[in-house]
Structure formats: structure tokens, C-alpha cells
């Protein structure tokens, strides 16, 4: 496990700006912004992050949280073996991650990812 990041759905880029300003006052700084998703992190603790997303670029649903793992293929295999519902298939994304979405026991959609 490398990090767990909540993904907050927002109405648009204006809402992303408002969140960047608000959470900036608490010490978080923008570390990624693809337009459709923006991530803020604590400079002293980079794994302390929160993302604000308008939509997902390649999936039909916006995940509720993201979990970065050391081996996304092993995590995918484990979830399939357990009979978990895969919501978005294992994919290599153009922004440098390999990921899939799975539904947790509470109905939340989890983006399980690893960087390539």
C-alpha cells in the first residue's frame, strides 16, 4: 500500500479553484491537475492527499477513493478471485497509471492503481 486518496466530486473547474484556495489555507498544495481531476497534497507529507474531480477521463463512473498499490496486477487478481465486482477493467492510462475500479462491500467505487 502506498497511499489512499479520497476523490471528491465537484461541479466544475470553478469548484476546483475554490477548493484549491480553501485547502491551500490549511497547507495543501496542488500536485496534479489534468483539468478533470486535481490533487492537493501536504508538502511535508506528500502521501496526505485529496482529489477533486469533475468526471473520470476514461471510466463511466467517478471513483469514491483511490488506492495506490505496489502491484496492481496482483491486486486485480486477488479481487477477481474473491468475486469482487470490477466496475472498470484493468487499463493502462495515458497519464502513466495502470488501474481498475472495484466496488467495496459498502458500495463505494475504489480506483486501484499503480504508476508505470
N, CA, C and O atoms as a GROMACS GRO file, in nm:
protein
  464
    1UNK      N    1   0.085  -0.118   0.000
    1UNK     CA    2   0.000   0.000   0.000
    1UNK      C    3   0.090   0.124   0.000
    1UNK      O    4   0.182   0.136   0.081
    2UNK      N    5   0.061   0.213  -0.091
    2UNK     CA    6   0.139   0.336  -0.100
    2UNK      C    7   0.064   0.458  -0.050
    2UNK      O    8   0.122   0.544   0.016
    3UNK      N    9  -0.067   0.467  -0.082
    3UNK     CA   10  -0.148   0.580  -0.037
    3UNK      C   11  -0.295   0.552  -0.062
    3UNK      O   12  -0.330   0.469  -0.146
    4UNK      N   13  -0.380   0.622   0.012
    4UNK     CA   14  -0.524   0.619  -0.007
    4UNK      C   15  -0.569   0.763  -0.020
    4UNK      O   16  -0.538   0.846   0.067
    5UNK      N   17  -0.641   0.794  -0.126
    5UNK     CA   18  -0.681   0.932  -0.156
    5UNK      C   19  -0.832   0.940  -0.176
    5UNK      O   20  -0.885   0.873  -0.264
    6UNK      N   21  -0.902   1.022  -0.096
    6UNK     CA   22  -1.044   1.042  -0.124
    6UNK      C   23  -1.061   1.125  -0.251
    6UNK      O   24  -0.983   1.217  -0.277
    7UNK      N   25  -1.163   1.092  -0.329
    7UNK     CA   26  -1.195   1.165  -0.451
    7UNK      C   27  -1.329   1.235  -0.429
    7UNK      O   28  -1.432   1.170  -0.412
    8UNK      N   29  -1.327   1.367  -0.429
    8UNK     CA   30  -1.446   1.446  -0.405
    8UNK      C   31  -1.500   1.495  -0.539
    8UNK      O   32  -1.428   1.558  -0.617
    9UNK      N   33  -1.627   1.465  -0.566
    9UNK     CA   34  -1.689   1.510  -0.691
    9UNK      C   35  -1.724   1.658  -0.679
    9UNK      O   36  -1.784   1.700  -0.580
   10UNK      N   37  -1.685   1.736  -0.781
   10UNK     CA   38  -1.715   1.880  -0.783
   10UNK      C   39  -1.785   1.914  -0.914
   10UNK      O   40  -1.781   1.839  -1.011
   11UNK      N   41  -1.850   2.031  -0.914
   11UNK     CA   42  -1.933   2.070  -1.028
   11UNK      C   43  -1.854   2.118  -1.150
   11UNK      O   44  -1.906   2.114  -1.261
   12UNK      N   45  -1.731   2.163  -1.132
   12UNK     CA   46  -1.654   2.212  -1.246
   12UNK      C   47  -1.523   2.272  -1.202
   12UNK      O   48  -1.486   2.266  -1.085
   13UNK      N   49  -1.451   2.330  -1.299
   13UNK     CA   50  -1.319   2.386  -1.270
   13UNK      C   51  -1.326   2.500  -1.170
   13UNK      O   52  -1.232   2.521  -1.093
   14UNK      N   53  -1.437   2.576  -1.170
   14UNK     CA   54  -1.453   2.683  -1.071
   14UNK      C   55  -1.452   2.626  -0.929
   14UNK      O   56  -1.395   2.686  -0.838
   15UNK      N   57  -1.516   2.512  -0.912
   15UNK     CA   58  -1.518   2.446  -0.782
   15UNK      C   59  -1.379   2.394  -0.747
   15UNK      O   60  -1.340   2.395  -0.630
   16UNK      N   61  -1.304   2.350  -0.847
   16UNK     CA   62  -1.166   2.307  -0.821
   16UNK      C   63  -1.083   2.425  -0.769
   16UNK      O   64  -1.008   2.410  -0.673
   17UNK      N   65  -1.097   2.540  -0.833
   17UNK     CA   66  -1.024   2.660  -0.788
   17UNK      C   67  -1.061   2.696  -0.645
   17UNK      O   68  -0.974   2.725  -0.563
   18UNK      N   69  -1.190   2.693  -0.615
   18UNK     CA   70  -1.236   2.726  -0.479
   18UNK      C   71  -1.177   2.629  -0.377
   18UNK      O   72  -1.138   2.670  -0.268
   19UNK      N   73  -1.173   2.501  -0.412
   19UNK     CA   74  -1.115   2.402  -0.320
   19UNK      C   75  -0.965   2.419  -0.306
   19UNK      O   76  -0.911   2.403  -0.196
   20UNK      N   77  -0.897   2.452  -0.415
   20UNK     CA   78  -0.752   2.477  -0.408
   20UNK      C   79  -0.724   2.592  -0.312
   20UNK      O   80  -0.633   2.584  -0.230
   21UNK      N   81  -0.802   2.699  -0.322
   21UNK     CA   82  -0.784   2.814  -0.233
   21UNK      C   83  -0.818   2.778  -0.088
   21UNK      O   84  -0.742   2.810   0.003
   22UNK      N   85  -0.932   2.713  -0.068
   22UNK     CA   86  -0.976   2.677   0.067
   22UNK      C   87  -0.874   2.586   0.136
   22UNK      O   88  -0.828   2.616   0.246
   23UNK      N   89  -0.838   2.474   0.071
   23UNK     CA   90  -0.746   2.379   0.132
   23UNK      C   91  -0.603   2.430   0.133
   23UNK      O   92  -0.521   2.384   0.213
   24UNK      N   93  -0.572   2.526   0.045
   24UNK     CA   94  -0.442   2.592   0.049
   24UNK      C   95  -0.422   2.665   0.181
   24UNK      O   96  -0.311   2.671   0.233
   25UNK      N   97  -0.531   2.721   0.233
   25UNK     CA   98  -0.524   2.789   0.363
   25UNK      C   99  -0.491   2.692   0.476
   25UNK      O  100  -0.443   2.733   0.582
   26UNK      N  101  -0.516   2.564   0.453
   26UNK     CA  102  -0.485   2.461   0.553
   26UNK      C  103  -0.348   2.397   0.528
   26UNK      O  104  -0.306   2.308   0.602
   27UNK      N  105  -0.279   2.443   0.424
   27UNK     CA  106  -0.144   2.395   0.396
   27UNK      C  107  -0.130   2.296   0.283
   27UNK      O  108  -0.020   2.247   0.258
   28UNK      N  109  -0.240   2.264   0.213
   28UNK     CA  110  -0.230   2.173   0.099
   28UNK      C  111  -0.195   2.250  -0.028
   28UNK      O  112  -0.238   2.364  -0.046
   29UNK      N  113  -0.118   2.187  -0.114
   29UNK     CA  114  -0.075   2.249  -0.239
   29UNK      C  115  -0.110   2.158  -0.357
   29UNK      O  116  -0.110   2.035  -0.343
   30UNK      N  117  -0.138   2.218  -0.471
   30UNK     CA  118  -0.169   2.141  -0.591
   30UNK      C  119  -0.046   2.063  -0.636
   30UNK      O  120   0.062   2.120  -0.652
   31UNK      N  121  -0.064   1.932  -0.656
   31UNK     CA  122   0.046   1.848  -0.704
   31UNK      C  123   0.015   1.783  -0.838
   31UNK      O  124   0.105   1.731  -0.904
   32UNK      N  125  -0.114   1.787  -0.879
   32UNK     CA  126  -0.152   1.732  -1.009
   32UNK      C  127  -0.281   1.801  -1.052
   32UNK      O  128  -0.370   1.826  -0.971
   33UNK      N  129  -0.289   1.831  -1.183
   33UNK     CA  130  -0.412   1.887  -1.236
   33UNK      C  131  -0.424   1.850  -1.383
   33UNK      O  132  -0.349   1.901  -1.468
   34UNK      N  133  -0.518   1.761  -1.413
   34UNK     CA  134  -0.544   1.720  -1.551
   34UNK      C  135  -0.667   1.791  -1.608
   34UNK      O  136  -0.712   1.758  -1.718
   35UNK      N  137  -0.720   1.888  -1.535
   35UNK     CA  138  -0.841   1.956  -1.578
   35UNK      C  139  -0.966   1.888  -1.525
   35UNK      O  140  -1.050   1.953  -1.462
   36UNK      N  141  -0.978   1.759  -1.549
   36UNK     CA  142  -1.094   1.684  -1.500
   36UNK      C  143  -1.074   1.636  -1.356
   36UNK      O  144  -1.171   1.605  -1.287
   37UNK      N  145  -0.947   1.630  -1.310
   37UNK     CA  146  -0.915   1.594  -1.173
   37UNK      C  147  -0.795   1.676  -1.126
   37UNK      O  148  -0.700   1.697  -1.201
   38UNK      N  149  -0.803   1.721  -1.001
   38UNK     CA  150  -0.695   1.798  -0.939
   38UNK      C  151  -0.666   1.734  -0.804
   38UNK      O  152  -0.758   1.700  -0.729
   39UNK      N  153  -0.537   1.717  -0.772
   39UNK     CA  154  -0.498   1.659  -0.644
   39UNK      C  155  -0.417   1.760  -0.565
   39UNK      O  156  -0.327   1.826  -0.618
   40UNK      N  157  -0.451   1.771  -0.438
   40UNK     CA  158  -0.378   1.856  -0.344
   40UNK      C  159  -0.308   1.766  -0.244
   40UNK      O  160  -0.361   1.660  -0.208
   41UNK      N  161  -0.190   1.807  -0.197
   41UNK     CA  162  -0.114   1.727  -0.101
   41UNK      C  163  -0.047   1.817   0.001
   41UNK      O  164  -0.027   1.936  -0.023
   42UNK      N  165  -0.013   1.759   0.114
   42UNK     CA  166   0.063   1.829   0.217
   42UNK      C  167   0.211   1.824   0.179
   42UNK      O  168   0.266   1.715   0.166
   43UNK      N  169   0.276   1.938   0.160
   43UNK     CA  170   0.416   1.937   0.118
   43UNK      C  171   0.508   1.855   0.209
   43UNK      O  172   0.600   1.789   0.160
   44UNK      N  173   0.485   1.858   0.340
   44UNK     CA  174   0.571   1.784   0.432
   44UNK      C  175   0.536   1.635   0.439
   44UNK      O  176   0.619   1.554   0.480
   45UNK      N  177   0.415   1.600   0.398
   45UNK     CA  178   0.369   1.460   0.399
   45UNK      C  179   0.300   1.434   0.266
   45UNK      O  180   0.177   1.434   0.260
   46UNK      N  181   0.376   1.412   0.158
   46UNK     CA  182   0.318   1.403   0.024
   46UNK      C  183   0.209   1.298   0.006
   46UNK      O  184   0.127   1.311  -0.085
   47UNK      N  185   0.206   1.194   0.089
   47UNK     CA  186   0.103   1.092   0.075
   47UNK      C  187  -0.031   1.137   0.134
   47UNK      O  188  -0.132   1.071   0.114
   48UNK      N  189  -0.032   1.249   0.207
   48UNK     CA  190  -0.157   1.305   0.260
   48UNK      C  191  -0.219   1.388   0.148
   48UNK      O  192  -0.177   1.500   0.122
   49UNK      N  193  -0.320   1.331   0.082
   49UNK     CA  194  -0.375   1.391  -0.040
   49UNK      C  195  -0.527   1.386  -0.041
   49UNK      O  196  -0.590   1.306   0.029
   50UNK      N  197  -0.585   1.474  -0.122
   50UNK     CA  198  -0.727   1.472  -0.154
   50UNK      C  199  -0.740   1.517  -0.299
   50UNK      O  200  -0.672   1.610  -0.342
   51UNK      N  201  -0.829   1.451  -0.373
   51UNK     CA  202  -0.852   1.488  -0.513
   51UNK      C  203  -0.992   1.543  -0.531
   51UNK      O  204  -1.085   1.504  -0.460
   52UNK      N  205  -1.006   1.634  -0.626
   52UNK     CA  206  -1.135   1.695  -0.661
   52UNK      C  207  -1.155   1.671  -0.810
   52UNK      O  208  -1.075   1.716  -0.892
   53UNK      N  209  -1.263   1.600  -0.844
   53UNK     CA  210  -1.283   1.559  -0.983
   53UNK      C  211  -1.419   1.602  -1.036
   53UNK      O  212  -1.520   1.595  -0.966
   54UNK      N  213  -1.418   1.645  -1.160
   54UNK     CA  214  -1.540   1.679  -1.232
   54UNK      C  215  -1.600   1.552  -1.292
   54UNK      O  216  -1.722   1.535  -1.294
   55UNK      N  217  -1.514   1.464  -1.340
   55UNK     CA  218  -1.553   1.339  -1.404
   55UNK      C  219  -1.429   1.251  -1.408
   55UNK      O  220  -1.322   1.292  -1.361
   56UNK      N  221  -1.441   1.132  -1.464
   56UNK     CA  222  -1.324   1.049  -1.490
   56UNK      C  223  -1.300   1.051  -1.640
   56UNK      O  224  -1.395   1.046  -1.718
   57UNK      N  225  -1.176   1.058  -1.681
   57UNK     CA  226  -1.143   1.072  -1.823
   57UNK      C  227  -1.177   0.950  -1.907
   57UNK      O  228  -1.211   0.964  -2.024
   58UNK      N  229  -1.169   0.830  -1.850
   58UNK     CA  230  -1.187   0.710  -1.932
   58UNK      C  231  -1.289   0.611  -1.876
   58UNK      O  232  -1.320   0.512  -1.942
   59UNK      N  233  -1.339   0.636  -1.758
   59UNK     CA  234  -1.433   0.541  -1.696
   59UNK      C  235  -1.572   0.603  -1.689
   59UNK      O  236  -1.586   0.725  -1.685
   60UNK      N  237  -1.675   0.518  -1.686
   60UNK     CA  238  -1.812   0.569  -1.683
   60UNK      C  239  -1.857   0.622  -1.546
   60UNK      O  240  -1.963   0.683  -1.536
   61UNK      N  241  -1.778   0.599  -1.443
   61UNK     CA  242  -1.815   0.640  -1.309
   61UNK      C  243  -1.694   0.706  -1.241
   61UNK      O  244  -1.580   0.669  -1.269
   62UNK      N  245  -1.720   0.801  -1.153
   62UNK     CA  246  -1.614   0.865  -1.076
   62UNK      C  247  -1.592   0.782  -0.949
   62UNK      O  248  -1.686   0.761  -0.873
   63UNK      N  249  -1.469   0.736  -0.925
   63UNK     CA  250  -1.446   0.656  -0.805
   63UNK      C  251  -1.454   0.742  -0.678
   63UNK      O  252  -1.427   0.862  -0.681
   64UNK      N  253  -1.493   0.678  -0.569
   64UNK     CA  254  -1.504   0.747  -0.441
   64UNK      C  255  -1.368   0.767  -0.375
   64UNK      O  256  -1.346   0.865  -0.304
   65UNK      N  257  -1.277   0.675  -0.399
   65UNK     CA  258  -1.142   0.689  -0.347
   65UNK      C  259  -1.045   0.614  -0.435
   65UNK      O  260  -1.083   0.526  -0.513
   66UNK      N  261  -0.919   0.650  -0.421
   66UNK     CA  262  -0.812   0.584  -0.497
   66UNK      C  263  -0.716   0.520  -0.399
   66UNK      O  264  -0.681   0.578  -0.296
   67UNK      N  265  -0.673   0.399  -0.432
   67UNK     CA  266  -0.576   0.327  -0.350
   67UNK      C  267  -0.460   0.289  -0.441
   67UNK      O  268  -0.476   0.212  -0.536
   68UNK      N  269  -0.344   0.344  -0.411
   68UNK     CA  270  -0.224   0.309  -0.488
   68UNK      C  271  -0.156   0.191  -0.421
   68UNK      O  272  -0.128   0.193  -0.302
   69UNK      N  273  -0.131   0.088  -0.501
   69UNK     CA  274  -0.069  -0.035  -0.452
   69UNK      C  275   0.063  -0.058  -0.524
   69UNK      O  276   0.089   0.000  -0.629
   70UNK      N  277   0.145  -0.144  -0.466
   70UNK     CA  278   0.275  -0.175  -0.527
   70UNK      C  279   0.259  -0.259  -0.652
   70UNK      O  280   0.337  -0.245  -0.746
   71UNK      N  281   0.159  -0.348  -0.654
   71UNK     CA  282   0.141  -0.439  -0.767
   71UNK      C  283  -0.008  -0.443  -0.805
   71UNK      O  284  -0.085  -0.520  -0.748
   72UNK      N  285  -0.047  -0.360  -0.901
   72UNK     CA  286  -0.188  -0.350  -0.939
   72UNK      C  287  -0.238  -0.480  -1.003
   72UNK      O  288  -0.355  -0.514  -0.988
   73UNK      N  289  -0.152  -0.551  -1.074
   73UNK     CA  290  -0.194  -0.678  -1.135
   73UNK      C  291  -0.227  -0.782  -1.028
   73UNK      O  292  -0.325  -0.855  -1.041
   74UNK      N  293  -0.147  -0.789  -0.922
   74UNK     CA  294  -0.174  -0.882  -0.812
   74UNK      C  295  -0.302  -0.843  -0.740
   74UNK      O  296  -0.380  -0.930  -0.701
   75UNK      N  297  -0.324  -0.714  -0.721
   75UNK     CA  298  -0.448  -0.668  -0.656
   75UNK      C  299  -0.569  -0.704  -0.741
   75UNK      O  300  -0.672  -0.745  -0.688
   76UNK      N  301  -0.557  -0.688  -0.872
   76UNK     CA  302  -0.667  -0.722  -0.964
   76UNK      C  303  -0.697  -0.871  -0.956
   76UNK      O  304  -0.814  -0.911  -0.947
   77UNK      N  305  -0.595  -0.953  -0.958
   77UNK     CA  306  -0.611  -1.098  -0.948
   77UNK      C  307  -0.679  -1.136  -0.817
   77UNK      O  308  -0.768  -1.221  -0.815
   78UNK      N  309  -0.638  -1.072  -0.706
   78UNK     CA  310  -0.696  -1.102  -0.575
   78UNK      C  311  -0.843  -1.064  -0.571
   78UNK      O  312  -0.925  -1.137  -0.514
   79UNK      N  313  -0.879  -0.951  -0.629
   79UNK     CA  314  -1.018  -0.907  -0.630
   79UNK      C  315  -1.105  -1.000  -0.715
   79UNK      O  316  -1.216  -1.034  -0.677
   80UNK      N  317  -1.054  -1.039  -0.830
   80UNK     CA  318  -1.128  -1.133  -0.914
   80UNK      C  319  -1.148  -1.266  -0.843
   80UNK      O  320  -1.257  -1.324  -0.847
   81UNK      N  321  -1.043  -1.316  -0.778
   81UNK     CA  322  -1.052  -1.444  -0.706
   81UNK      C  323  -1.153  -1.437  -0.592
   81UNK      O  324  -1.216  -1.538  -0.559
   82UNK      N  325  -1.169  -1.319  -0.533
   82UNK     CA  326  -1.264  -1.302  -0.422
   82UNK      C  327  -1.406  -1.279  -0.472
   82UNK      O  328  -1.500  -1.276  -0.393
   83UNK      N  329  -1.423  -1.264  -0.604
   83UNK     CA  330  -1.555  -1.241  -0.660
   83UNK      C  331  -1.603  -1.098  -0.650
   83UNK      O  332  -1.723  -1.072  -0.663
   84UNK      N  333  -1.512  -1.004  -0.629
   84UNK     CA  334  -1.548  -0.863  -0.619
   84UNK      C  335  -1.596  -0.812  -0.755
   84UNK      O  336  -1.555  -0.862  -0.860
   85UNK      N  337  -1.684  -0.713  -0.752
   85UNK     CA  338  -1.738  -0.655  -0.875
   85UNK      C  339  -1.640  -0.554  -0.934
   85UNK      O  340  -1.615  -0.449  -0.874
   86UNK      N  341  -1.584  -0.585  -1.048
   86UNK     CA  342  -1.495  -0.492  -1.118
   86UNK      C  343  -1.584  -0.399  -1.200
   86UNK      O  344  -1.659  -0.444  -1.287
   87UNK      N  345  -1.574  -0.270  -1.171
   87UNK     CA  346  -1.660  -0.168  -1.233
   87UNK      C  347  -1.597  -0.111  -1.359
   87UNK      O  348  -1.668  -0.070  -1.451
   88UNK      N  349  -1.464  -0.109  -1.363
   88UNK     CA  350  -1.388  -0.058  -1.478
   88UNK      C  351  -1.270  -0.154  -1.495
   88UNK      O  352  -1.200  -0.182  -1.398
   89UNK      N  353  -1.246  -0.205  -1.616
   89UNK     CA  354  -1.144  -0.308  -1.636
   89UNK      C  355  -1.001  -0.257  -1.615
   89UNK      O  356  -0.975  -0.137  -1.620
   90UNK      N  357  -0.913  -0.350  -1.591
   90UNK     CA  358  -0.770  -0.320  -1.579
   90UNK      C  359  -0.724  -0.252  -1.707
   90UNK      O  360  -0.738  -0.307  -1.816
   91UNK      N  361  -0.668  -0.132  -1.693
   91UNK     CA  362  -0.633  -0.050  -1.810
   91UNK      C  363  -0.503   0.026  -1.786
   91UNK      O  364  -0.471   0.062  -1.673
   92UNK      N  365  -0.430   0.048  -1.894
   92UNK     CA  366  -0.313   0.136  -1.891
   92UNK      C  367  -0.359   0.272  -1.942
   92UNK      O  368  -0.406   0.285  -2.055
   93UNK      N  369  -0.346   0.374  -1.858
   93UNK     CA  370  -0.393   0.508  -1.892
   93UNK      C  371  -0.279   0.594  -1.946
   93UNK      O  372  -0.163   0.575  -1.911
   94UNK      N  373  -0.314   0.688  -2.032
   94UNK     CA  374  -0.214   0.772  -2.098
   94UNK      C  375  -0.137   0.860  -2.000
   94UNK      O  376  -0.030   0.910  -2.035
   95UNK      N  377  -0.188   0.882  -1.880
   95UNK     CA  378  -0.119   0.968  -1.783
   95UNK      C  379  -0.026   0.888  -1.691
   95UNK      O  380   0.020   0.940  -1.589
   96UNK      N  381   0.002   0.762  -1.728
   96UNK     CA  382   0.108   0.687  -1.662
   96UNK      C  383   0.067   0.596  -1.548
   96UNK      O  384   0.151   0.556  -1.468
   97UNK      N  385  -0.062   0.561  -1.540
   97UNK     CA  386  -0.104   0.467  -1.437
   97UNK      C  387  -0.168   0.344  -1.501
   97UNK      O  388  -0.222   0.350  -1.611
   98UNK      N  389  -0.162   0.235  -1.429
   98UNK     CA  390  -0.234   0.112  -1.463
   98UNK      C  391  -0.336   0.099  -1.352
   98UNK      O  392  -0.301   0.108  -1.235
   99UNK      N  393  -0.465   0.079  -1.387
   99UNK     CA  394  -0.568   0.081  -1.285
   99UNK      C  395  -0.691   0.001  -1.323
   99UNK      O  396  -0.711  -0.036  -1.439
  100UNK      N  397  -0.772  -0.024  -1.221
  100UNK     CA  398  -0.906  -0.081  -1.239
  100UNK      C  399  -0.992  -0.026  -1.125
  100UNK      O  400  -0.940   0.021  -1.024
  101UNK      N  401  -1.124  -0.032  -1.143
  101UNK     CA  402  -1.218   0.010  -1.040
  101UNK      C  403  -1.288  -0.114  -0.987
  101UNK      O  404  -1.323  -0.204  -1.063
  102UNK      N  405  -1.308  -0.119  -0.857
  102UNK     CA  406  -1.378  -0.230  -0.793
  102UNK      C  407  -1.474  -0.172  -0.688
  102UNK      O  408  -1.446  -0.070  -0.626
  103UNK      N  409  -1.588  -0.240  -0.671
  103UNK     CA  410  -1.686  -0.194  -0.572
  103UNK      C  411  -1.655  -0.260  -0.438
  103UNK      O  412  -1.635  -0.382  -0.430
  104UNK      N  413  -1.650  -0.179  -0.331
  104UNK     CA  414  -1.622  -0.233  -0.198
  104UNK      C  415  -1.752  -0.283  -0.132
  104UNK      O  416  -1.859  -0.263  -0.189
  105UNK      N  417  -1.744  -0.347  -0.016
  105UNK     CA  418  -1.864  -0.401   0.048
  105UNK      C  419  -1.969  -0.296   0.084
  105UNK      O  420  -2.086  -0.330   0.106
  106UNK      N  421  -1.930  -0.168   0.090
  106UNK     CA  422  -2.023  -0.059   0.122
  106UNK      C  423  -2.087   0.002  -0.002
  106UNK      O  424  -2.171   0.091   0.008
  107UNK      N  425  -2.045  -0.047  -0.121
  107UNK     CA  426  -2.098   0.008  -0.246
  107UNK      C  427  -2.013   0.121  -0.304
  107UNK      O  428  -2.045   0.175  -0.409
  108UNK      N  429  -1.904   0.156  -0.235
  108UNK     CA  430  -1.815   0.260  -0.286
  108UNK      C  431  -1.731   0.205  -0.400
  108UNK      O  432  -1.696   0.087  -0.403
  109UNK      N  433  -1.699   0.292  -0.495
  109UNK     CA  434  -1.614   0.253  -0.608
  109UNK      C  435  -1.470   0.294  -0.576
  109UNK      O  436  -1.443   0.411  -0.548
  110UNK      N  437  -1.380   0.197  -0.581
  110UNK     CA  438  -1.240   0.218  -0.547
  110UNK      C  439  -1.154   0.208  -0.674
  110UNK      O  440  -1.160   0.109  -0.747
  111UNK      N  441  -1.077   0.312  -0.700
  111UNK     CA  442  -0.981   0.315  -0.810
  111UNK      C  443  -0.851   0.255  -0.755
  111UNK      O  444  -0.783   0.317  -0.674
  112UNK      N  445  -0.818   0.135  -0.798
  112UNK     CA  446  -0.695   0.068  -0.754
  112UNK      C  447  -0.592   0.091  -0.863
  112UNK      O  448  -0.615   0.055  -0.978
  113UNK      N  449  -0.479   0.152  -0.827
  113UNK     CA  450  -0.383   0.193  -0.929
  113UNK      C  451  -0.239   0.170  -0.889
  113UNK      O  452  -0.206   0.152  -0.772
  114UNK      N  453  -0.155   0.170  -0.989
  114UNK     CA  454  -0.011   0.168  -0.972
  114UNK      C  455   0.049   0.252  -1.082
  114UNK      O  456  -0.004   0.257  -1.193
  115UNK      N  457   0.158   0.319  -1.052
  115UNK     CA  458   0.225   0.400  -1.154
  115UNK      C  459   0.316   0.311  -1.237
  115UNK      O  460   0.381   0.221  -1.185
  116UNK      N  461   0.319   0.338  -1.368
  116UNK     CA  462   0.406   0.262  -1.458
  116UNK      C  463   0.540   0.329  -1.467
  116UNK      O  464   0.629   0.280  -1.538
   0.00000   0.00000   0.00000
